[in-house]
Amino acid sequence: MTKENRPVQGSESAGDKPARREETLGESIRYFCVLLLAVFAVRSLVVEPFNIPSGSMIPTLQIGDFVLVSKFSYGYSRFSFPFSPNVFSGRILSSEPHRGDVAVFRFTRDTSVDYIKRIIGLPGDHIQVTGGKLILNGIEVPRTSLGHYEVLDENNRLLSGDRYRESLPGSAGRPTVEHDILKLTDEGFANDTPEYVVPEGSFFAMGDDRDDSADSRFQGDGPEDLGFVPMQNLVGRAPIVLFSMDMRHPAWQFWYWPTEIRWNRFLHSVT
C-alpha cells in the first residue's frame, strides 16, 4: 500500500457522523435567561397583550377582546415595566397622547390595576357633559344616531340604548376622530357635570359606554373615582384587537372554545 492510499489513523470515513456535543447545564441556563430577557424586553418596550374584562368601552371594545398595546407610543415610565419598579420618576422618550386615542393606563387609586379608556381631554381642555352630550372647549361634540343597540355586560346585565357615531376633534393638527359610543340614558350626574379644566401633566378619560363607565367625570374620593389621570400612568395605546372570545362558558369547557371565537374581530382596528 502506498503512502497516498494508506488510511490516516483516527480519521472518519465519509459515512460517519460527527460526534454530537452534549449541551451543558450552564449553557441551558444561559439560553433560558436570554429567552426570558427577550420576552421581558418585548413586553416592556414594544408591545403587550391586554384582555378586556368589562363593558366600559362598548361598542368599540367587547368583553373578551384581546388588544395589542403599543408600549412605545407615549414613551416609558415605571408602569411600562412588569411589577412597576420604582427606578425612576416621570417619563423618558415621552410623547403626548392624542385626543381620541384608546389608551391603557394605571388606575389613579391603585396603580396595580390597568384601565382602558378613550382620551377625551388634554392639558388645558375644558370638558363638560350637559344633557348627556359632550361639550369640549365650549363646543358640543357632534354625534350621529346609528339606531338601537343591545348587549350584555360582564355581569350578564342587558345594556339597552342608542348607538352614536361621535366626531371628536383631533389634537396637534390631527383629523377628527370618528368613533362609536353607547348611550343608555341622559339622566344622572354623569350626564350633567360641572366643567372640568384638565391640569398640566394629566389627561381626561371616558369610556365609550358613557353610562356604564367609572371615568374622569368622577372626581371625588370614592373607591372607583378616576379623576384626572397623570401622564406618568400611561402604559400604551391600543390600536388593534388581536382576537376575541365571548366566553359564555367556563374556561375548562374547552369543547365550546371554537364556537366562542368572534372570527370577525381578528385583527380588528380600534378607532
matplotlib code that plots the C-alpha trace (Angstrom):
import matplotlib.pyplot as plt

x = [0.0, 1.4, 1.6, -1.1, -3.6, -2.8, -5.7, -4.9, -5.1, -8.1, -9.8, -13.6, -15.0, -17.4, -20.4, -19.6, -21.5, -19.6, -20.0, -22.8, -21.7, -23.8, -25.2, -24.0, -26.3, -24.7, -25.5, -29.1, -29.4, -27.8, -30.2, -33.2, -32.0, -31.6, -35.1, -36.5, -34.6, -36.0, -39.6, -39.1, -37.7, -40.5, -43.2, -41.7, -40.6, -42.6, -46.0, -48.1, -51.5, -54.4, -57.7, -60.9, -62.8, -65.6, -68.1, -67.0, -65.6, -68.6, -69.3, -65.6, -64.3, -66.2, -65.8, -63.4, -61.4, -57.6, -55.9, -52.3, -50.9, -48.1, -45.7, -43.5, -46.4, -46.1, -42.6, -41.9, -42.5, -42.0, -45.5, -44.2, -42.3, -43.5, -44.0, -43.6, -40.1, -39.7, -36.3, -37.1, -39.9, -41.7, -41.4, -38.5, -38.7, -42.1, -44.7, -48.1, -51.1, -53.7, -57.3, -59.4, -56.7, -57.8, -55.2, -54.2, -53.1, -52.8, -55.8, -55.2, -56.2, -54.4, -51.6, -51.5, -54.8, -54.9, -57.7, -58.5, -60.5, -60.6, -58.6, -61.1, -59.2, -55.6, -54.0, -55.9, -59.1, -62.4, -64.7, -68.4, -71.3, -74.7, -78.0, -75.9, -73.9, -70.2, -69.0, -65.4, -63.9, -67.4, -68.5, -70.9, -69.1, -71.2, -72.8, -75.0, -77.5, -76.9, -80.0, -80.8, -78.2, -78.3, -75.5, -74.8, -72.2, -69.7, -72.4, -74.8, -77.0, -78.7, -77.4, -80.1, -79.7, -78.7, -75.5, -74.0, -71.1, -69.2, -66.8, -64.2, -61.9, -58.3, -55.3, -51.9, -53.2, -54.7, -58.1, -61.4, -61.6, -64.8, -65.8, -68.9, -70.4, -73.3, -75.9, -78.3, -79.8, -79.4, -80.2, -77.9, -74.7, -72.5, -74.8, -74.9, -71.4, -69.6, -67.0, -63.6, -60.3, -57.6, -54.4, -50.9, -49.4, -52.7, -55.5, -59.3, -60.5, -64.0, -65.5, -67.3, -70.2, -70.9, -73.4, -71.6, -68.0, -66.2, -64.0, -62.6, -66.1, -65.9, -63.5, -64.5, -62.9, -64.9, -63.0, -63.9, -63.5, -60.8, -60.3, -57.7, -55.0, -51.3, -49.4, -47.0, -49.7, -49.9, -48.9, -49.6, -52.0, -54.4, -54.6, -55.8, -57.8, -55.7, -58.6, -61.8, -63.9, -67.3, -66.5, -70.1, -68.9, -66.3, -62.7, -62.4, -65.2, -62.7, -65.1, -67.0, -63.9, -64.4, -68.0, -67.0, -64.4, -65.5, -63.9, -65.0, -62.8, -59.5, -57.0, -59.9, -58.7, -59.5, -60.9]
y = [0.0, 3.4, 6.3, 8.2, 5.3, 4.4, 5.3, 8.0, 6.8, 8.3, 9.8, 9.4, 7.7, 9.6, 8.0, 8.6, 11.4, 13.8, 13.2, 15.2, 17.6, 17.4, 20.7, 21.6, 22.7, 26.1, 26.6, 25.6, 28.1, 30.8, 30.1, 30.2, 33.5, 35.1, 33.9, 35.5, 38.7, 38.9, 38.3, 40.9, 43.4, 42.9, 43.1, 46.2, 48.2, 47.1, 45.5, 43.8, 42.0, 43.0, 41.4, 43.5, 42.3, 44.9, 46.7, 50.3, 50.6, 49.0, 49.3, 50.0, 47.1, 44.0, 41.9, 39.2, 41.2, 40.8, 44.0, 44.6, 47.6, 49.7, 50.5, 53.0, 55.2, 57.6, 56.8, 54.9, 55.3, 52.8, 51.5, 50.3, 47.5, 44.4, 44.9, 48.7, 49.0, 52.4, 53.1, 56.5, 59.1, 60.8, 59.6, 59.0, 59.4, 60.8, 61.8, 63.4, 61.3, 62.5, 63.3, 60.2, 57.6, 54.4, 54.0, 51.6, 53.3, 52.6, 53.4, 56.6, 55.0, 51.6, 51.6, 47.8, 47.9, 48.6, 50.7, 51.2, 54.3, 56.9, 60.1, 62.9, 65.9, 67.1, 69.7, 73.0, 71.4, 72.3, 69.3, 69.1, 66.8, 68.5, 66.6, 63.6, 65.5, 66.0, 69.7, 70.3, 73.7, 75.3, 73.4, 70.5, 67.4, 66.3, 62.9, 60.9, 58.3, 54.8, 53.3, 51.0, 48.8, 46.0, 43.9, 42.0, 43.4, 41.5, 40.9, 39.5, 42.6, 43.8, 47.2, 48.7, 52.1, 54.1, 53.9, 57.1, 58.0, 60.7, 63.1, 64.1, 67.0, 65.7, 67.3, 68.6, 69.0, 65.5, 65.0, 64.4, 61.0, 59.2, 56.5, 54.9, 55.4, 53.9, 56.0, 54.3, 57.4, 61.2, 61.3, 61.3, 63.1, 61.6, 63.3, 66.8, 67.5, 70.7, 72.0, 70.4, 72.0, 69.4, 70.3, 70.3, 66.8, 65.0, 63.9, 63.3, 59.8, 58.5, 55.1, 54.8, 53.2, 56.6, 55.5, 52.4, 53.8, 54.9, 57.6, 61.1, 62.6, 61.2, 63.4, 62.5, 60.2, 57.1, 53.9, 53.9, 57.6, 58.0, 61.8, 63.3, 60.8, 61.7, 61.2, 59.1, 56.4, 55.8, 52.3, 52.5, 52.9, 50.1, 50.2, 46.7, 43.7, 40.6, 38.2, 37.9, 35.3, 35.9, 33.4, 32.4, 29.1, 28.3, 28.1, 24.4, 23.6, 23.6, 22.0, 25.3, 27.3, 27.2, 28.4, 31.3, 32.8, 36.0, 35.4, 38.9, 40.6, 39.1, 41.9, 44.4, 48.0, 50.1, 53.6]
z = [0.0, -1.0, 1.4, -0.6, -0.2, 3.4, 5.7, 8.2, 11.8, 13.6, 10.5, 9.8, 6.8, 4.6, 6.0, 9.7, 11.5, 13.7, 17.4, 18.9, 21.6, 24.7, 25.9, 29.4, 32.2, 32.2, 28.5, 29.0, 31.9, 29.7, 26.8, 29.2, 30.7, 27.2, 26.3, 29.5, 28.8, 25.2, 26.4, 29.2, 26.6, 24.1, 26.8, 28.4, 25.4, 22.4, 22.8, 25.4, 25.1, 27.3, 27.9, 28.1, 31.3, 31.4, 29.2, 29.8, 26.2, 24.4, 21.5, 20.5, 22.5, 23.5, 26.7, 25.8, 23.3, 23.5, 22.4, 21.4, 23.2, 21.7, 24.6, 22.7, 21.6, 24.6, 25.9, 29.1, 32.8, 35.6, 34.7, 31.4, 33.1, 34.8, 38.6, 38.0, 39.6, 41.2, 39.5, 38.0, 38.0, 35.2, 31.6, 29.2, 25.4, 26.2, 23.6, 24.5, 23.7, 21.1, 21.7, 20.7, 21.5, 23.2, 25.9, 28.7, 31.9, 35.6, 37.9, 39.9, 43.2, 42.7, 40.2, 40.2, 38.2, 34.4, 32.9, 29.2, 28.2, 25.4, 25.9, 25.6, 27.1, 27.1, 29.3, 29.1, 27.6, 29.2, 29.4, 30.4, 29.8, 29.6, 29.0, 28.0, 25.4, 25.4, 25.4, 24.5, 24.9, 24.8, 21.7, 21.6, 20.0, 17.0, 17.0, 14.6, 15.6, 14.4, 15.9, 18.8, 20.4, 23.0, 24.6, 27.8, 30.2, 32.3, 34.9, 32.3, 32.6, 29.4, 28.2, 26.0, 24.5, 21.4, 19.4, 18.1, 15.8, 17.7, 15.9, 18.4, 17.3, 16.8, 18.6, 17.4, 13.8, 13.5, 11.8, 13.6, 15.4, 14.3, 16.9, 18.3, 21.7, 23.6, 25.4, 27.9, 29.4, 29.7, 33.4, 36.4, 37.4, 34.6, 32.1, 33.8, 35.1, 36.1, 33.8, 34.2, 33.2, 32.5, 34.5, 33.1, 33.1, 33.1, 30.7, 30.9, 30.0, 29.4, 28.4, 25.1, 27.1, 28.5, 31.2, 32.4, 32.9, 36.0, 34.5, 34.8, 35.3, 38.8, 40.8, 44.4, 47.0, 46.1, 45.5, 41.8, 41.1, 38.5, 38.3, 36.1, 35.1, 35.4, 32.1, 34.1, 34.4, 30.7, 29.6, 25.9, 23.0, 21.9, 18.0, 17.3, 18.6, 18.1, 18.7, 20.7, 22.6, 24.2, 27.0, 27.8, 29.3, 31.9, 30.6, 31.4, 29.0, 26.1, 23.6, 23.5, 22.5, 18.7, 19.0, 21.3, 19.0, 17.3, 14.0, 12.7, 15.3, 14.3, 13.7, 14.1, 14.0, 17.1, 16.3]

ax = plt.figure().add_subplot(projection="3d")
ax.plot(x, y, z, "-o")
ax.set_aspect("equal")
plt.show()
